[in-house]
Amino acid sequence: MECRSTEKRQWIVQNYNVEPVAHIQLLAGQTKHSDAGATIEKDYYIFEAVHKVNGKKEVIQCGMGASRDFLKLLNHEGLPLFNPLHGDGGNDGEHRGDGTGGRRAQETWNPTAKQLYNAIMWLIIAWDAKPGTPLFEFRSDIVKYKRFEPFGWKVKRVNSAIQSGGKGKTLTEIIDCFRQNNDVRDDMCQFDLLIGIINNYTDQDGNPIHMQSYF
């Protein structure tokens, strides 16, 4: 959705319910087209906009200049930056999401939920997923219940998504392809808790269900 000028962004906020849904660091060699007109080379935001009258859904993708403007208009502090790289901004969740570099309160996560969130965000990056797709629905759900151990079926559905879309690769193998040109943080690629859930998965009666882990 085009948002090139301040006036256009003001009009969008007046006519749409706008919500930031992701704040993502681009990896080496990646670029994105900004709906504000430029080419994005660092971090960027994805917003979802729903028309206040007819309910039509739009997606807005823009760099930090336009994103700061949207966040100010929405009176929103911004989302934590998902940055799996060493270096500036590499401490995911510790910096404000408005691009000012200020500190934000550390969030409390259940360890398994955090691994599942990281897995989902890696898939969003790798597959260039858009709002309205299952991965974003999974992301919203895990963020909502981030302090709690996720149910096994929530881990299973992400495992199934990797199996379906990964072209035979595990998530770890997908991430390893990015390592060739990126200094990836190992703590953002640890999925041992998720693998344990898949390897010990049972049905409602406690009977083992044998599945391959794709994490």
C-alpha positions in Angstrom: 0.0 0.0 0.0 1.6 3.2 -1.1 2.6 5.5 1.8 5.1 7.8 0.2 4.3 11.1 2.0 3.5 12.2 5.5 0.1 13.4 4.3 -0.6 9.9 2.8 0.4 8.2 6.0 -1.9 10.5 8.0 -4.7 9.7 5.6 -4.1 6.0 6.0 -4.2 6.1 9.8 -7.4 8.2 9.6 -9.1 5.7 7.3 -7.6 2.4 8.3 -6.9 0.5 11.6 -3.2 0.1 11.3 -1.1 -2.3 13.4 2.6 -3.2 13.2 3.0 -6.9 12.9 6.8 -7.4 12.4 10.1 -5.6 12.7 12.8 -7.5 10.9 16.5 -7.1 10.1 17.5 -7.8 6.5 20.3 -10.2 6.0 23.3 -9.8 3.7 22.3 -9.5 0.1 18.6 -8.9 0.9 16.7 -5.8 -0.1 13.0 -4.9 0.0 10.9 -2.4 -1.9 9.4 0.2 0.5 5.9 1.3 0.0 7.2 4.8 0.8 9.3 4.6 -2.4 12.8 3.7 -1.4 14.8 0.5 -1.3 15.2 -1.0 2.1 18.6 -2.3 3.0 18.6 -2.6 6.8 15.6 -3.2 9.1 12.0 -2.7 8.1 8.5 -2.9 9.4 5.4 -4.7 8.1 2.1 -3.2 9.0 -1.4 -4.5 8.5 -4.1 -2.0 7.6 -7.8 -2.8 7.7 -10.2 -0.2 6.2 -12.5 1.2 8.9 -15.6 1.0 6.6 -15.4 -1.9 4.2 -12.9 -4.1 6.1 -10.5 -4.4 3.2 -7.0 -5.6 4.3 -3.8 -4.0 3.0 -0.2 -4.7 3.8 2.4 -1.9 4.3 6.1 -2.6 4.1 8.5 0.3 4.7 11.9 1.3 6.2 12.5 3.1 9.4 11.8 6.6 8.2 8.2 5.9 7.3 7.8 3.4 10.1 8.7 6.0 12.7 6.1 8.2 11.3 3.4 5.5 11.5 4.4 4.6 15.0 4.2 8.2 16.1 0.8 8.6 14.5 -0.4 5.4 16.2 1.2 6.3 19.5 2.9 2.9 19.5 6.3 2.3 21.1 7.3 -0.1 18.3 8.0 -3.9 18.2 11.2 -5.6 19.2 13.6 -6.0 16.3 14.1 -9.5 15.2 17.8 -9.5 14.4 19.6 -12.8 14.3 23.0 -11.3 13.5 25.9 -10.3 15.7 26.6 -6.5 15.7 24.5 -3.4 16.0 21.0 -4.1 17.2 21.8 -7.8 17.6 20.3 -8.1 21.0 16.8 -9.0 20.0 14.1 -7.4 22.2 16.4 -5.1 24.1 16.2 -2.1 21.9 13.2 0.1 21.1 11.4 -0.7 17.9 11.1 2.9 16.8 14.6 3.1 15.5 15.8 5.6 18.1 18.2 3.1 19.7 16.7 3.6 23.2 16.4 0.7 25.6 13.2 -1.1 26.2 12.0 -3.2 29.1 13.2 -6.8 28.8 10.4 -9.1 27.9 9.7 -12.4 29.9 9.5 -15.4 27.7 8.9 -19.1 28.3 12.1 -20.8 26.9 10.2 -23.1 24.6 7.9 -20.3 23.4 11.0 -18.2 22.6 12.5 -21.0 20.5 9.2 -21.4 18.6 9.0 -17.7 18.0 12.6 -17.6 16.7 11.7 -20.6 14.4 8.7 -18.8 13.0 10.6 -15.6 12.4 13.3 -17.4 10.6 10.7 -18.9 8.3 9.1 -15.5 7.7 12.6 -14.2 6.6 13.5 -17.3 4.5 10.1 -17.5 2.8 9.3 -13.8 2.6 5.9 -14.5 4.2 3.2 -11.8 4.4 0.5 -11.0 6.9 -2.6 -13.1 6.6 -0.6 -16.2 6.0 -0.4 -19.1 8.6 3.1 -18.1 9.7 1.9 -14.7 10.9 -1.1 -16.3 12.6 1.4 -18.6 14.4 3.5 -15.6 15.3 0.6 -13.6 16.8 -0.5 -16.6 18.8 3.0 -17.3 20.3 3.5 -13.7 21.2 0.2 -13.5 22.9 1.1 -16.5 25.1 4.8 -15.9 25.3 5.0 -16.5 29.1 3.5 -20.0 28.8 4.8 -23.4 27.6 3.2 -23.9 24.1 1.0 -26.8 23.5 2.6 -29.6 21.6 0.3 -29.2 18.7 1.5 -25.6 18.2 5.1 -27.0 17.8 3.8 -29.7 15.5 2.1 -27.3 13.2 5.3 -25.3 12.7 7.2 -28.6 12.2 4.6 -29.5 9.5 5.0 -26.2 7.8 8.8 -26.7 7.5 8.2 -30.2 6.2 5.7 -28.8 3.5 7.6 -25.7 2.5 11.3 -26.5 3.2 11.9 -28.6 0.1 13.4 -31.4 2.1 15.5 -29.2 4.3 15.3 -28.7 8.1 15.1 -25.2 9.5 18.7 -25.6 10.7 19.8 -26.4 7.2 17.8 -23.4 5.8 19.6 -21.2 8.4 23.0 -22.7 7.5 22.5 -21.4 3.9 22.3 -17.8 5.4 25.4 -18.4 7.5 27.6 -18.3 4.4 27.2 -14.5 4.2 26.0 -13.6 7.6 27.4 -13.6 11.2 24.4 -15.5 12.7 23.9 -15.6 16.4 23.9 -19.2 17.6 21.4 -18.4 20.4 18.8 -17.5 17.7 19.1 -20.9 16.1 18.7 -23.3 19.1 15.7 -25.5 18.7 16.5 -28.4 21.1 13.4 -27.9 23.2 11.2 -28.0 20.0 13.0 -31.1 18.8 12.4 -32.8 22.1 8.7 -32.1 21.9 8.5 -33.6 18.4 10.6 -36.7 19.3 8.4 -37.4 22.4 5.0 -36.5 20.8 2.0 -38.5 22.0 -1.7 -38.6 21.3 -4.4 -37.8 23.8 -4.1 -41.3 25.3 -0.4 -41.0 25.8 0.5 -43.3 22.9 3.8 -42.3 21.1 3.4 -40.7 17.7 6.6 -41.1 15.7 7.4 -38.0 13.7 10.6 -36.6 12.1 11.7 -33.2 13.4 12.3 -30.6 10.8 13.8 -28.1 13.2 
